[in-house]
């Protein structure tokens, strides 16, 4: 399975055809109602970072821990749930962000005024299907609306990530845009909708 994925992402195959779609979701503060308990969610703990467990082939513990510490040093907010010494789920918030560049689709998107951005919400393979994603997501949103002047929380999710899309929609996020990157025979096209 990994072999097929590697072939699909190879430069030669991507030159012939490559299509990526990123959905942008926004949750307005006025529309926010907690949908999952946020108990057990901690914030900005360097100890949480050290509990990171490389459970996927693409994980490199040392570089990820170094990156996480750098994010915390820059003032980004990490929400985390630890379970038996393992970082079971985490997510990041960049408070008061006006726009973001998305390398996946090679485009920038401007957020509504007074927005914060949620990104890299992840649940360890061994903890999936147990509500950790929703708890971390709810914890981040709750923290954001209590501790910043943000009126919107924005997130971007790959179109293929149906589980994350469903969780965000259930929480009240609404899709506001779809950014696409399409390459056919070396020519790049954009198919954006708002």
ZADO-1210 file (C-alpha; in nm, 4 decimals, padded with zeros to 6 digits):
<atoms>
<atom x="00.0000" y="00.0000" z="00.0000" code="UNK" pos="1"/>
<atom x="00.2824" y="00.2432" z="00.0856" code="UNK" pos="2"/>
<atom x="00.4494" y="00.1517" z="-00.2441" code="UNK" pos="3"/>
<atom x="00.1410" y="00.2537" z="-00.4434" code="UNK" pos="4"/>
<atom x="00.1201" y="00.5802" z="-00.2487" code="UNK" pos="5"/>
<atom x="00.4860" y="00.6521" z="-00.3218" code="UNK" pos="6"/>
<atom x="00.4275" y="00.5939" z="-00.6928" code="UNK" pos="7"/>
<atom x="00.1243" y="00.8271" z="-00.6931" code="UNK" pos="8"/>
<atom x="00.3358" y="01.1018" z="-00.5311" code="UNK" pos="9"/>
<atom x="00.6381" y="01.0525" z="-00.7569" code="UNK" pos="10"/>
<atom x="00.7419" y="01.3636" z="-00.9543" code="UNK" pos="11"/>
<atom x="00.6853" y="01.1937" z="-01.2893" code="UNK" pos="12"/>
<atom x="00.3296" y="01.0802" z="-01.2090" code="UNK" pos="13"/>
<atom x="00.2496" y="01.4194" z="-01.0541" code="UNK" pos="14"/>
<atom x="00.3724" y="01.5946" z="-01.3681" code="UNK" pos="15"/>
<atom x="00.1064" y="01.4065" z="-01.5677" code="UNK" pos="16"/>
<atom x="-00.1745" y="01.4498" z="-01.3180" code="UNK" pos="17"/>
<atom x="-00.1936" y="01.5778" z="-00.9618" code="UNK" pos="18"/>
<atom x="-00.5070" y="01.7043" z="-00.7871" code="UNK" pos="19"/>
<atom x="-00.5212" y="01.8313" z="-00.4286" code="UNK" pos="20"/>
<atom x="-00.8154" y="01.9930" z="-00.2533" code="UNK" pos="21"/>
<atom x="-00.8180" y="02.1756" z="00.0756" code="UNK" pos="22"/>
<atom x="-01.1436" y="02.2752" z="00.2433" code="UNK" pos="23"/>
<atom x="-01.1486" y="02.5888" z="00.4594" code="UNK" pos="24"/>
<atom x="-01.3866" y="02.5881" z="00.7579" code="UNK" pos="25"/>
<atom x="-01.4846" y="02.8740" z="00.9900" code="UNK" pos="26"/>
<atom x="-01.6571" y="02.8686" z="01.3282" code="UNK" pos="27"/>
<atom x="-01.8017" y="03.1986" z="01.4503" code="UNK" pos="28"/>
<atom x="-01.7839" y="03.2689" z="01.8229" code="UNK" pos="29"/>
<atom x="-02.1575" y="03.3495" z="01.8219" code="UNK" pos="30"/>
<atom x="-02.2308" y="03.0009" z="01.6824" code="UNK" pos="31"/>
<atom x="-02.0069" y="02.8068" z="01.9220" code="UNK" pos="32"/>
<atom x="-02.1618" y="02.5547" z="02.1563" code="UNK" pos="33"/>
<atom x="-01.9339" y="02.2923" z="02.3140" code="UNK" pos="34"/>
<atom x="-02.0111" y="01.9506" z="02.1656" code="UNK" pos="35"/>
<atom x="-01.7599" y="01.7357" z="02.3510" code="UNK" pos="36"/>
<atom x="-01.6122" y="01.7509" z="02.6980" code="UNK" pos="37"/>
<atom x="-01.2753" y="01.9221" z="02.7061" code="UNK" pos="38"/>
<atom x="-01.1736" y="01.7632" z="03.0369" code="UNK" pos="39"/>
<atom x="-00.8233" y="01.6228" z="03.0382" code="UNK" pos="40"/>
<atom x="-00.7029" y="01.8740" z="02.7778" code="UNK" pos="41"/>
<atom x="-00.3861" y="02.0542" z="02.8854" code="UNK" pos="42"/>
<atom x="-00.2261" y="02.3557" z="02.7226" code="UNK" pos="43"/>
<atom x="00.1286" y="02.4591" z="02.6339" code="UNK" pos="44"/>
<atom x="00.3049" y="02.1834" z="02.8236" code="UNK" pos="45"/>
<atom x="00.6606" y="02.1057" z="02.7231" code="UNK" pos="46"/>
<atom x="00.6084" y="01.7797" z="02.9118" code="UNK" pos="47"/>
<atom x="00.3255" y="01.6957" z="02.6718" code="UNK" pos="48"/>
<atom x="00.5665" y="01.7407" z="02.3809" code="UNK" pos="49"/>
<atom x="00.8115" y="01.4956" z="02.5368" code="UNK" pos="50"/>
<atom x="00.5357" y="01.2300" z="02.5456" code="UNK" pos="51"/>
<atom x="00.5169" y="01.2294" z="02.1650" code="UNK" pos="52"/>
<atom x="00.5282" y="00.8713" z="02.0324" code="UNK" pos="53"/>
<atom x="00.6388" y="00.8099" z="01.6736" code="UNK" pos="54"/>
<atom x="00.3606" y="00.5708" z="01.5709" code="UNK" pos="55"/>
<atom x="00.3657" y="00.6269" z="01.1937" code="UNK" pos="56"/>
<atom x="00.6459" y="00.5659" z="00.9420" code="UNK" pos="57"/>
<atom x="00.6698" y="00.9348" z="00.8526" code="UNK" pos="58"/>
<atom x="00.7243" y="01.0401" z="01.2158" code="UNK" pos="59"/>
<atom x="01.0727" y="01.1473" z="01.3204" code="UNK" pos="60"/>
<atom x="01.0511" y="01.1996" z="01.6968" code="UNK" pos="61"/>
<atom x="01.3532" y="01.4245" z="01.7358" code="UNK" pos="62"/>
<atom x="01.2567" y="01.6688" z="01.4609" code="UNK" pos="63"/>
<atom x="00.8902" y="01.6731" z="01.5686" code="UNK" pos="64"/>
<atom x="00.9757" y="01.7425" z="01.9331" code="UNK" pos="65"/>
<atom x="01.2177" y="02.0164" z="01.8222" code="UNK" pos="66"/>
<atom x="00.9462" y="02.1675" z="01.5960" code="UNK" pos="67"/>
<atom x="00.6829" y="02.1529" z="01.8734" code="UNK" pos="68"/>
<atom x="00.9148" y="02.3280" z="02.1219" code="UNK" pos="69"/>
<atom x="00.9898" y="02.5954" z="01.8622" code="UNK" pos="70"/>
<atom x="00.6161" y="02.6540" z="01.8092" code="UNK" pos="71"/>
<atom x="00.5606" y="02.6932" z="02.1833" code="UNK" pos="72"/>
<atom x="00.8539" y="02.9355" z="02.2034" code="UNK" pos="73"/>
<atom x="00.6898" y="03.1467" z="01.9261" code="UNK" pos="74"/>
<atom x="00.3666" y="03.1751" z="02.1270" code="UNK" pos="75"/>
<atom x="00.1544" y="02.9225" z="01.9445" code="UNK" pos="76"/>
<atom x="-00.0886" y="02.7283" z="02.1618" code="UNK" pos="77"/>
<atom x="-00.0789" y="02.3494" z="02.1946" code="UNK" pos="78"/>
<atom x="-00.3752" y="02.1547" z="02.3284" code="UNK" pos="79"/>
<atom x="-00.2950" y="01.7992" z="02.4325" code="UNK" pos="80"/>
<atom x="-00.4406" y="01.4885" z="02.5890" code="UNK" pos="81"/>
<atom x="-00.1987" y="01.2449" z="02.7495" code="UNK" pos="82"/>
<atom x="-00.2977" y="00.8900" z="02.8288" code="UNK" pos="83"/>
<atom x="-00.0654" y="00.6671" z="03.0289" code="UNK" pos="84"/>
<atom x="00.2409" y="00.8709" z="02.9330" code="UNK" pos="85"/>
<atom x="00.1573" y="00.8873" z="02.5618" code="UNK" pos="86"/>
<atom x="00.0576" y="01.2019" z="02.3750" code="UNK" pos="87"/>
<atom x="-00.2778" y="01.0581" z="02.2611" code="UNK" pos="88"/>
<atom x="-00.4047" y="01.3633" z="02.0745" code="UNK" pos="89"/>
<atom x="-00.2947" y="01.7197" z="02.0130" code="UNK" pos="90"/>
<atom x="-00.3718" y="02.0278" z="01.8094" code="UNK" pos="91"/>
<atom x="-00.2306" y="02.3740" z="01.7514" code="UNK" pos="92"/>
<atom x="-00.3765" y="02.7236" z="01.7566" code="UNK" pos="93"/>
<atom x="-00.2150" y="03.0287" z="01.6057" code="UNK" pos="94"/>
<atom x="-00.3920" y="03.3184" z="01.7796" code="UNK" pos="95"/>
<atom x="-00.4885" y="03.6316" z="01.5882" code="UNK" pos="96"/>
<atom x="-00.3920" y="03.5199" z="01.2391" code="UNK" pos="97"/>
<atom x="-00.5073" y="03.7153" z="00.9334" code="UNK" pos="98"/>
<atom x="-00.4050" y="03.4731" z="00.6563" code="UNK" pos="99"/>
<atom x="-00.2127" y="03.1554" z="00.5837" code="UNK" pos="100"/>
<atom x="-00.0187" y="03.0050" z="00.2966" code="UNK" pos="101"/>
<atom x="-00.1088" y="02.6409" z="00.2290" code="UNK" pos="102"/>
<atom x="00.1798" y="02.4536" z="00.0619" code="UNK" pos="103"/>
<atom x="-00.0476" y="02.1592" z="-00.0274" code="UNK" pos="104"/>
<atom x="-00.2367" y="02.3747" z="-00.2775" code="UNK" pos="105"/>
<atom x="00.0315" y="02.6446" z="-00.3176" code="UNK" pos="106"/>
<atom x="-00.2109" y="02.9238" z="-00.2261" code="UNK" pos="107"/>
<atom x="-00.2705" y="03.1862" z="00.0378" code="UNK" pos="108"/>
<atom x="-00.6095" y="03.2404" z="00.1994" code="UNK" pos="109"/>
<atom x="-00.7204" y="03.5523" z="00.3865" code="UNK" pos="110"/>
<atom x="-00.9227" y="03.4861" z="00.7014" code="UNK" pos="111"/>
<atom x="-01.2155" y="03.6922" z="00.8311" code="UNK" pos="112"/>
<atom x="-01.1166" y="03.9758" z="01.0652" code="UNK" pos="113"/>
<atom x="-01.0336" y="03.8718" z="01.4231" code="UNK" pos="114"/>
<atom x="-00.9539" y="03.5090" z="01.3419" code="UNK" pos="115"/>
<atom x="-00.7321" y="03.2450" z="01.4949" code="UNK" pos="116"/>
<atom x="-00.6204" y="02.9348" z="01.3076" code="UNK" pos="117"/>
<atom x="-00.6344" y="02.5728" z="01.4221" code="UNK" pos="118"/>
<atom x="-00.3939" y="02.3344" z="01.2531" code="UNK" pos="119"/>
<atom x="-00.2245" y="01.9959" z="01.2850" code="UNK" pos="120"/>
<atom x="-00.4923" y="01.8309" z="01.4992" code="UNK" pos="121"/>
<atom x="-00.3748" y="01.4717" z="01.5256" code="UNK" pos="122"/>
<atom x="-00.4673" y="01.1594" z="01.7184" code="UNK" pos="123"/>
<atom x="-00.2224" y="00.8757" z="01.7810" code="UNK" pos="124"/>
<atom x="-00.3152" y="00.5590" z="01.5892" code="UNK" pos="125"/>
<atom x="-00.3772" y="00.3646" z="01.9115" code="UNK" pos="126"/>
<atom x="-00.6312" y="00.6207" z="02.0356" code="UNK" pos="127"/>
<atom x="-00.8457" y="00.6790" z="01.7288" code="UNK" pos="128"/>
<atom x="-01.2211" y="00.6257" z="01.7400" code="UNK" pos="129"/>
<atom x="-01.2410" y="00.7186" z="02.1096" code="UNK" pos="130"/>
<atom x="-01.3389" y="01.0861" z="02.0872" code="UNK" pos="131"/>
<atom x="-00.9928" y="01.2326" z="02.1492" code="UNK" pos="132"/>
<atom x="-00.9996" y="01.4439" z="01.8309" code="UNK" pos="133"/>
<atom x="-01.3292" y="01.6069" z="01.9286" code="UNK" pos="134"/>
<atom x="-01.2091" y="01.6721" z="02.2845" code="UNK" pos="135"/>
<atom x="-00.8888" y="01.8398" z="02.1657" code="UNK" pos="136"/>
<atom x="-01.0751" y="02.0388" z="01.8997" code="UNK" pos="137"/>
<atom x="-01.3330" y="02.1555" z="02.1531" code="UNK" pos="138"/>
<atom x="-01.0575" y="02.2411" z="02.4022" code="UNK" pos="139"/>
<atom x="-00.8724" y="02.4541" z="02.1475" code="UNK" pos="140"/>
<atom x="-01.1859" y="02.6418" z="02.0432" code="UNK" pos="141"/>
<atom x="-01.2926" y="02.6965" z="02.4043" code="UNK" pos="142"/>
<atom x="-00.9446" y="02.8227" z="02.4973" code="UNK" pos="143"/>
<atom x="-00.9353" y="03.0523" z="02.1945" code="UNK" pos="144"/>
<atom x="-01.2685" y="03.2210" z="02.2613" code="UNK" pos="145"/>
<atom x="-01.1894" y="03.2646" z="02.6336" code="UNK" pos="146"/>
<atom x="-00.8308" y="03.3894" z="02.5969" code="UNK" pos="147"/>
<atom x="-00.8181" y="03.5922" z="02.2745" code="UNK" pos="148"/>
<atom x="-01.0336" y="03.8570" z="02.1102" code="UNK" pos="149"/>
<atom x="-01.0960" y="03.6239" z="01.8142" code="UNK" pos="150"/>
<atom x="-01.4457" y="03.6163" z="01.6720" code="UNK" pos="151"/>
<atom x="-01.3673" y="03.3316" z="01.4299" code="UNK" pos="152"/>
<atom x="-01.1696" y="03.0105" z="01.4357" code="UNK" pos="153"/>
<atom x="-01.0466" y="02.8881" z="01.0980" code="UNK" pos="154"/>
<atom x="-00.9163" y="02.5455" z="00.9989" code="UNK" pos="155"/>
<atom x="-00.8175" y="02.3764" z="00.6741" code="UNK" pos="156"/>
<atom x="-00.8748" y="02.0066" z="00.6098" code="UNK" pos="157"/>
<atom x="-00.7780" y="01.7895" z="00.3146" code="UNK" pos="158"/>
<atom x="-01.0885" y="01.6831" z="00.1267" code="UNK" pos="159"/>
<atom x="-01.0004" y="01.3145" z="00.1744" code="UNK" pos="160"/>
<atom x="-01.0051" y="01.3429" z="00.5574" code="UNK" pos="161"/>
<atom x="-01.3740" y="01.2601" z="00.6021" code="UNK" pos="162"/>
<atom x="-01.3470" y="01.1905" z="00.9771" code="UNK" pos="163"/>
<atom x="-01.2023" y="01.5354" z="01.0533" code="UNK" pos="164"/>
<atom x="-01.4554" y="01.7053" z="00.8242" code="UNK" pos="165"/>
<atom x="-01.7439" y="01.5304" z="01.0001" code="UNK" pos="166"/>
<atom x="-01.6133" y="01.6241" z="01.3473" code="UNK" pos="167"/>
<atom x="-01.5680" y="01.9887" z="01.2491" code="UNK" pos="168"/>
<atom x="-01.9154" y="02.0102" z="01.0937" code="UNK" pos="169"/>
<atom x="-02.0716" y="01.8527" z="01.4049" code="UNK" pos="170"/>
<atom x="-01.9018" y="02.1194" z="01.6133" code="UNK" pos="171"/>
<atom x="-02.0531" y="02.3994" z="01.4065" code="UNK" pos="172"/>
<atom x="-01.7756" y="02.4800" z="01.1610" code="UNK" pos="173"/>
<atom x="-01.9006" y="02.5774" z="00.8149" code="UNK" pos="174"/>
<atom x="-01.7154" y="02.5288" z="00.4888" code="UNK" pos="175"/>
<atom x="-01.6375" y="02.8683" z="00.3372" code="UNK" pos="176"/>
<atom x="-01.3939" y="02.7813" z="00.0575" code="UNK" pos="177"/>
<atom x="-01.2286" y="02.5019" z="-00.1355" code="UNK" pos="178"/>
<atom x="-00.8742" y="02.5593" z="-00.2590" code="UNK" pos="179"/>
<atom x="-00.7525" y="02.3314" z="-00.5352" code="UNK" pos="180"/>
<atom x="-00.4235" y="02.2617" z="-00.7019" code="UNK" pos="181"/>
<atom x="-00.4493" y="02.0719" z="-01.0280" code="UNK" pos="182"/>
<atom x="-00.1614" y="01.9858" z="-01.2590" code="UNK" pos="183"/>
<atom x="-00.2231" y="01.8176" z="-01.5948" code="UNK" pos="184"/>
<atom x="00.0696" y="01.7480" z="-01.8240" code="UNK" pos="185"/>
<atom x="00.2816" y="01.9936" z="-01.6312" code="UNK" pos="186"/>
<atom x="00.0300" y="02.2802" z="-01.6450" code="UNK" pos="187"/>
<atom x="-00.1057" y="02.4121" z="-01.3173" code="UNK" pos="188"/>
<atom x="-00.4685" y="02.5198" z="-01.2824" code="UNK" pos="189"/>
<atom x="-00.6631" y="02.6473" z="-00.9834" code="UNK" pos="190"/>
<atom x="-01.0258" y="02.5571" z="-00.9227" code="UNK" pos="191"/>
<atom x="-01.1242" y="02.7613" z="-00.6181" code="UNK" pos="192"/>
<atom x="-01.4737" y="02.8189" z="-00.4895" code="UNK" pos="193"/>
<atom x="-01.5991" y="03.0306" z="-00.2035" code="UNK" pos="194"/>
</atoms>
